[in-house]
Amino acid sequence: MIHEVGYAVIVPVKPPAVAKSRLGGLGDGVRRDLAAAFAADTVASALMADHVAMVLAVTDDHRLAGQLVDIGAQVLPDGVADDLNQTLVLAAAEVGRRAPGLRLAALCADLPAMRPEDLGRALTAAPGDRMGFVSDLEQIGTTLLTAPGLERFRPGFGEASRAVHLFRGAHEIQVGDAPGLRRDVDTPADLVAALLLGAGPRTTLLAADLS
């Protein structure tokens, strides 16, 4: 019998109070609401993707944590909020305690246009013996990082993370036509691009109010 490979998807989420500073020109309240909407749409989409056995959101924002639990995610407080990669390693260790045997995937929280089939296709193509990653549309950063287990999970998110992950021996996953998985949103122009791709319902509703 062939068993489907299962992934725990870790989604680190900055508190909306401090997230997405480059959207501040839209108004502070709008910036906060958009940051929360991005995370909720990303998590909801991830939960519907093939191969995803659990989604673990890492955040210190209690209101957002409650919303993500209602969607179906598990939640972990962020013990080292000033170091994203250490946050991911600690969350991966927690996955090992909660659901041993699952492979690992770290996913950015600002992918409101990601479709479940985008993520499922990437997880299907991820290597089983080393890290794999999907780059952003600019081919500078990383939106998804996979690993077969904690011992090979060496996240290098930050400036020029695509180059960092290549240097660490990760395989670049080719996802074909899956722009929603690669369109992270940091600026108003990114938001427009995500909306044109077809953003999730929470982001779309907020954008309609902006219009």
Beta strands, then each sheet from edge to edge (+ up, - down):
strand 1: 7-12
strand 2: 52-58
strand 3: 74-76
strand 4: 103-107
strand 5: 132-135
strand 6: 142-147
strand 7: 171-172
sheet 1: 3+ 2+ 1+ 4+ 6- 5+ 7+
end
